[in-house]
Amino acid sequence: MAVTDKPLIWLHGEIRTPPLSAAARLEAGGLLRQLQGGVKLSMPHSRPMPSIGARCHELRIVDSGRTWRVVYRVDVDAVIIADVFPKTTQQTPVRTIAASRRRLKLYDHVTSED
């Protein structure tokens, strides 16, 4: 059986130029490609986000003059993108955490086989 890459499922946000620079967009794309292939990223590229949920992480993309975050969850069958946002404070905004939780919960509800 051939191993296939996991699809990316976008619940919110996008990675495009602008607002990201072309270099930041390519970095984000390369990191997401690794996640699709089953690579488990760690610091400085990714860190766990247990405040959002199990298997949730954030990619850390340093851009010229700005830092971007991509909140994602790695499922058995896909990589789920819950949010993309510019990092402007030390901590992830509470509204971003709440919105990501809500999106992932809705995704789980819609895709459950009950």
C-alpha positions in Angstrom: 0.0 0.0 0.0 1.4 3.4 -1.0 1.7 6.1 1.6 0.0 9.3 0.5 0.3 12.7 1.8 -2.5 14.1 4.0 -4.6 16.8 2.4 -4.7 20.3 3.9 -8.2 21.4 5.0 -8.6 25.1 5.4 -11.2 26.2 8.0 -10.1 29.8 8.1 -7.3 32.1 6.7 -5.0 31.9 3.8 -1.4 32.2 3.0 -0.8 34.6 0.1 1.3 37.5 -1.0 0.5 40.2 0.1 0.2 40.4 3.1 2.9 37.8 3.5 6.2 38.3 1.6 7.0 35.8 -1.1 9.7 34.4 1.1 7.4 33.9 4.1 4.7 32.3 1.8 7.3 29.9 0.5 8.5 29.0 4.0 4.9 28.4 5.1 4.2 26.3 2.1 7.4 24.2 2.7 6.5 23.6 6.4 2.9 22.7 5.5 4.2 20.3 2.9 6.4 18.6 5.5 3.3 18.2 7.8 1.4 16.7 4.9 4.2 14.1 4.5 4.0 13.1 8.2 7.0 15.1 9.5 6.5 16.2 13.1 7.9 19.8 13.4 9.2 21.3 16.6 10.7 24.6 17.7 11.6 27.0 16.2 9.1 26.2 13.4 6.2 24.8 15.4 5.0 24.6 19.0 2.2 22.7 20.7 -1.0 24.6 21.5 -2.8 22.4 24.1 -4.9 25.5 25.0 -6.7 24.9 21.7 -6.9 21.1 21.8 -5.1 17.8 21.4 -2.7 17.6 18.4 -3.0 21.3 17.9 0.1 23.4 17.1 1.1 26.7 15.6 3.6 27.3 12.8 5.8 30.2 13.4 6.7 32.2 10.2 9.1 35.1 10.6 8.5 37.7 7.9 10.1 41.0 7.2 8.8 43.3 10.0 6.1 40.8 11.0 5.6 37.4 12.5 2.8 35.1 11.3 1.1 32.1 13.0 -0.7 29.2 11.4 -2.9 27.3 13.9 -3.2 23.7 12.8 -4.2 20.2 14.0 -2.7 17.0 12.7 -5.4 14.3 12.3 -4.9 10.7 11.0 -6.3 11.6 7.6 -5.6 15.4 7.2 -3.9 18.5 8.4 -6.6 21.0 9.5 -5.8 24.7 9.3 -7.9 26.6 11.9 -6.4 30.1 11.6 -3.7 32.3 10.0 -2.9 35.5 11.7 -0.1 38.1 12.3 1.4 37.8 15.8 1.3 41.2 17.4 1.5 40.3 21.1 3.5 37.9 23.3 0.5 35.6 23.9 -1.9 34.2 21.4 -5.1 36.3 21.6 -7.9 34.7 23.5 -10.3 35.4 20.6 -8.0 33.4 18.3 -7.9 30.5 20.7 -11.7 30.5 21.1 -12.3 30.8 17.3 -9.9 28.0 16.5 -11.6 25.8 19.1 -15.0 26.6 17.7 -13.9 25.9 14.1 -12.3 22.6 15.0 -15.3 21.5 17.1 -17.6 22.3 14.2 -15.3 20.5 11.8 -15.4 17.4 14.1 -19.2 17.6 14.3 -19.7 17.9 10.5 -17.2 15.1 9.7 -18.2 12.6 12.4 -19.8 9.4 11.2 -22.7 9.2 13.7 
